[in-house]
Amino acid sequence: MKKFLPSLMCALVICISAVTFGACGETTYSYTELQTEFQQFIDNNKESDTFRVGLFDENDYISIQYDNASMVSAINDTSLQGKTAMFTRLTSNLNSNQAVFEPALKASLMYVTKYISVTPVNDVPVDVSTALYNKFITLRDSAVTFQNNIVKFNILGTDDFEANGGIEQSFLSSLLDSYYNFIVASCDFSLDFIDVCNQYVFADVPDSNAGRVATGKIDRFILERLTESAYLYTTGYLSTFYDQTLVSGSDEYFTSLNTSATLNQFLQTYLTYEVALSDFEMKYEESVISQPEQNVISAYRSAVNYQNLYNVGLNTFNYCIERSGDMTVNLDEEFDADSTEQAYQEIISRFLSNEYVNMANYTTNILFYVSQL
C-alpha cells in the first residue's frame, strides 16, 4: 500500500497538470497551428483546373464556383419560375435581391482572411487558441459538406439538369441546408476570432500627434461591423426562409422583401473602397490633415460613438434570439398580446430595422468620405 500511494499521487499530479493545459487526453492547439491550418484551408480551396469546387478567389475572399453550366443558367434565371426553383439564391450578384447566401458567407470571413497571418503582440493562451481551433474544425467540416453537395450537381451533368426536376430539387435542398450551416459556422468562428484579435493580436496604438487614427484601426472596425452584419442578417433573416419559397402576386415573397440589401450594399461599398481606405490609413505619420481626410476621421468617430447604443441593442437581440424559438415567417399567425415569443420577435425585428441598419449606414458613411479623398 505504501508503494501504491506515491504512484497514485503521481498519477493525480499528471492528470491535474493535463487539466491545466486541457482535459486528460484532450488535444490542444497553439495559435500558430490555427494560423497555419486556416491558411492551408484557403490555399487548398482555391479554384484550379484540377479542382472545380473552389471556395476562395486570388484575394482569399469567398467566391463559390459551380461547374455545371445548366445549373449556372438556373442561378441566373430571374423569372418567377426561376426564383421559385430557388437556384437563383446562389447568385453572387450584390445588386440582386436573390443574393442571399454568398455575400453573407463572404462578409463573415473577410476579417479572418485579412488578419489570420498577423503575429500576435501577446501570447494567446493555449485554452483560447484550442477553443478557437475547435470552431475552425466545425467550419472546415461544414465547408466539406457544402462542397460535396455541389459535387452532386457536377456529377449529374449539364445535359441531364432540370431546375424543377425531383433529383435536382432534392440535391438543392441538401445544398441550401449545408450552405446555411456553413455560414452559421463561419459567423461563429469569425466573431470569436475577432475577440481573440482584440485581446491578444493587436496593440491599442494611440492616434498620431496630428490626430490621425492608427494604421489599420478603421479597417478593422469596418470589418468587425461587416462580420456582425453577416451574423445578424443570417440569424435574423436568412434563418427564416433559406429553404422556403412562396409566391406572392408576381414575385417570390421572401426574396422580394430584399432583406439582404443592407448587408450586400455594405459589402459592395467596402470592396469598392478597400484599397483607398488602406492608402489613407498608411498616412499615419503625416502631420497635416486635409479637410477631406478629417471628414473620414470624424465619420469613424461618429460610428464608434454610436457603437455604445448599438451594443445595447445587439445584446438584447442575442438575448431574444436565444429565447424566441423558430423565427420562420408565418403569414397566417395572428397577433397575441400575451405571447412572450411574439414579444421577443418584435424586439428582434425592431433592432434589425433600426440599430442594425443605422450601424451599417454609420460605417458605410466612413467609406463615402474615403471616396471623396
N, C-alpha and C positions, 0 to 999 in steps of 0.2 A: 504494500500500500504506500509506503514511503517513496518507492520508486515511481509509483503511478502519479502521485500528486504533482511533482515537478513537471512531468510530461503534460499533464492536464493544463497546468498553469501556462506552460509554453504555448500549447495549442490555443488557449484563450487569448494570449497576447498577440499571437499571429492573426487570429480572426478579428480582434479589435483593431489591429493595425490595418487589416484589409477593409474593415468597415469605414475607417477614417478616409481611405482613398477610394472607397467603393465597396459594395457588399461583397462578402466572400464569394469568389468565383465570378464576380461581375467584371466585364471588360471595361476599361477606362480609355479615354481618348484625349490627346492633347489638342490644343487649338491649332497647332501646326499641322497635325494629322487632318483636322477638319478642312483647313485651307487647301491642303494637297488633294484630298479626296473630292472636294467640291470642284476645284479647277479641272480635275480629271473627268468628273461628271460632265462638265461643259464641253471639254475637248472631245470626249467620246460620243457626244450627241450633236455634233455639227453635221449638216448635210454634206454628203460627198457622192461621188459617182458610184461608190460601192455601198453606201449607207443612205437609203432614201427615206428614212423616217427621222429626219433631223429635228431638233428642238431649238437650236441656237443659231444665230447668224454670226457673221465675222466680228461683230462688236460684242459678242457674248450676250446679246439680248434675245429673248424668246422670239422665234419665228418658226411656226409649225408648217411642215411640208406634207402634202398629200400627193401620192404618186399615181392615183387613179384619175385619168383625165375626165371620165364621165362624172366622177364624184366632184371634181373641181368645178365642172359645169353646173352641177346641182348647188354647190356652195354659192355660185354667182347668180343663181336664178332668183330674181326679185319679184316674180309673180306671186299671187296669193297662194297658188298651189305649191310653189317652191318654198314659201315661208312656212306653210303648214307641214311640209315634209321635214322641216327643221334642219336640213343640211346647211341652209343659209346662215345659221347661227355660228358656223365655223369660220366665217369670214374674218379677215384681219383689217378690213377697211374701217378706219377710225371715224369716217364720216357716215357710216351706216348704222341704223338702229338695230341691224341684225348682228353687229359685232358685240356679242355678249360674253364670249369666253376668252379668246386670245388676248385682247387688250388687258383684261383683268390679270391673267397669268403673267403677261409681260410686265405690267406695272408692279406686281407683287415681288418680282425677283430683281428689279433693276438696282436697288440699293445693294443687294448682296453681291451681284456680279461685278459691280463697280468697286466695291471695297473689300472683297474677300481676300485680296492679296496683301492688304496693308499690315505691316508688322505692328503689333500692339505696343503701346508705350508702357503698359504694365502687364505683368504676368496674369494670364487668365487661369483662375483656379481649375483644377482638373475636374471637379464635380460640375462646374459650369460648362466647360468645354464638352464633357461627356454628355450632359443633358442636351446640349445643342446638337452634338453629333447624332444622337439617337433620333432627334427630329429630322435631321438630314436623311437618315436611313429611311424614315417614313416617306419623306419627299421623293427620294430616289426610287423607292419601291412603287410609289404611285405613278411616277413617270414611266416605269417599265410597263405597268398595267395599261396605261394610256397608249403607249406606243404599240403594244400588242393588239389593241383594238383597232388601231389604224392599219396594221398589217393585214387584218382580215379583209379590208377593202382592196388592198393591193393584190391579195391572193384571188379575190373574187374576179378581178379583171375589169377592163373598160367595156368590153362588148356585152358582158352579162349584167351590167349595172342598170337598175331601175330604181329611181329615188323612192317611189312608193311601194316597191316590192317588199314582200314579207321578210325575206332574208336581210335585205338592206335596212329595213326599219328595226329589225332585231339587233343587227350589228350597230346601228346608230344609237340605239338605246343604251347598249353597253358602253359605247364611246362617250356619250354625254355623261353617264354616271362617273366614268373614270376621269373625264375632263374636270368635272366639278370637284371630285375628290383630290385631284392633282392641285387645283387652285387652293382648296382649303389647306392642304398640307404645305403648300408654298407660303401662304399668308402666315400660317402658324410658325413655320421655321423663320421666315424673314423678320417678323415682329420681334421674336426672341433674339435674333442676330443683331438687330438694331439696339436692343437693350444692352447686349454684351459689348457692342462697339462703344456705346455711350459711357459705359463703366470702365472699360479696360483698354480699348483700342486707340481712341483719340484723346489728345490732351485739350484742355479748355484754354486755347490761345486767346489772349485779350485783343481788343481792337487796336489798330495801329494808333500812333500819336495823332495822326490826321483824322482818325475816326473810321478808317476802313475796317470792314469785318474780316476776320481771319480767313485765309485761303481755304476754300472747301466747305466752310461752315454754312453758307447759304445753300449750296448744292445739296449738302446732307439734309438740311432742314426740309428742302423741297421734296427730296426722295423719301424722307420719312413720312411726310404727309401723303405722298403718292402711294406708298405701301399701305398706309392706313386706309386710304380711299379705296384701294383694291379690296381690302378686308371688309370694309363697311358695305360696299356695293355687293360683294359676294354673299355676305351674311344676311344683309337686309333686303336685297332684291333678287339676285341670281338664285338663291336657295328656294325661292318661292315658285319659280317657273322653268328652271333649266331643262326639265324633261317633259314639259307640258306644252300643248298648243290649243288655242281656242279661237275660232273665227268670230269676229265682231264686225258686222257690216261688211265692208270690202277690205278688211285688213286682219292680220293676225293680232289678237288682242294684246298679248303680253309684250311683244316687241314693239308694238305701236306706241306703247307708253314711253319708250325710249329712256328707260331708267339707267341705261349705260352711258348716257350723254355726258354727265358731269365727269365721270372717270375718263372717258375716251377723249374729251376735249382737253382735260388736264394733261393726259399723257401726250397727246399730239403737240400741245404747246411746249411742253418740256423738251421733246425730241427736236422741235424746230429751233429752240434757242439754247440747247445744251452747250454747244461749243462757244457761243457768245458769252454765256454765263461763266464758263471756265476762263475765258480770256479776261473778263472783268475781274474775277477773283484773283488772278495772278498779279494784279496791280497793288497788292497789299503794301508793298514798301514805298509806293509813290506817295508824295506828300500832298500834292494838290488834287482836290476832288472837284470835278466839274459838277454843274447843276444836274445834268442827266444821270451822272453817277450817284449823286446824293439822292436822287429820286429812287434809285434801286435800293439803296441802304434804308431809306425811310419806309419803303414798301415792305422790306424784310422785317423791320422793327414793328411795324403795324401788325404783321402776321404773327410775330412772336407774342405780342401783347394780346392778340385775340385768342391765342392758344390757351390761356388760363380759363376763359369761358368755355371754349371748345372742349377742353379736357373734362370739365364737369359734365357736359352733355355726353361725351364719349363714355365716361364711367357709368352714367345712367343707362346708356344704350347697352353696354355689356351686361349690366345687372338685369335689365329687362329681357334681353335676348336669351339669357340662360333660363328664364322662367316663363317665357311666352309659348313654348312648345312649337307647334307647327305654324310657320309664318305663311304657308301657302294661301294664296288668294281664294276666298270662297265667295263667289258673286251672289250667292243666294243667302248668305249669312245676314241675319237681322241684328240690329244694334241691341245690346243688352247692358243697361246701366250698371248692373250688378256683376258683370263679367270681369274678373281680375285679368284674365288672359287678354281680353279686348283692350283693357286699360293699358297693359304693357305694350301691346301692338300699337296703340295710339301714340304712346311716348316715343317708341321706335320710329314711327312714321314722321313725327314732328321733328325729331333730330335729323333724319335723313333729308327732310325738306328745308331745314334751317341751318344748323351748325355745320352739317356735312357739306352743303353747297357753299355756305359762307367761307369755310376754310379753303375750299378749292378756289374760290374767287380771290381771296386774300393772297394765296400762293401764286396763282397764275398772274396776279397783278405785278408781282415781282418780275416775272418773265416779260410782261408787257413793257415795263420800263427798261429791261435789258434790251428789248428790241429797238428802243429809241436811242441807244448809245451810238 
